[in-house]
């Protein structure tokens, strides 16, 4: 009867199972991490951890024991030279199983089995998370009896702290003064800017109004009915006629204003003609007198 013989046979005979576990343990020692199924990893953990414990004592007996299980000289030398030094301070639990999911072919549970001391990333996380644990009684004692500090040292520390605070406050005050001056200058410039821009803004407003009026006229012309279009030329002719009537009196007044100037010009012309005629008459008379002489 096989009472209390509960271990996974892995669907293999004893010889096949032992050779398979020996090969897997050699691969784990050489590569420090292998991928396999969860069932094989759990069987390998039971097989290899006693071998790792034996490797801590580097004696002939322990080397013969390990070699009888592994039957590989390279794995034995690696185990006793390097791995044994890494696991020297660890009291068991040398391997870690990390599940990776299901295999595509047969949906078997897959995992990674590795040596704990060779996963540096997880070791760093553990070191960072470590905290010092103390009993409540010890914590009470430490709080009840605080250490006495000399008075002179406290005074010296206070003086140093005050000096540091003053040095730190000085640049802050300078920065505040500079920022206040800059803000005052910016405000004055902003106050002057609207005064300078006032006439420009007024001119822009007038131009916009003219543009809006023109656009409104164009829209009214586009949207006007034929009757309104017929009335529009007549309405435009009336102001033109008024302008012509206003121009006529100006033209009538203009000749009246020009009349005295024209009279003055005619008188000057008459005077010039008389002078020329007298000169012409005087010249033949002078010639005749010369001939007579």
Order of alpha helices (4+ residues) and beta strands (2+ residues): alpha-beta-alpha-alpha-alpha-beta-beta-alpha-alpha-alpha-alpha
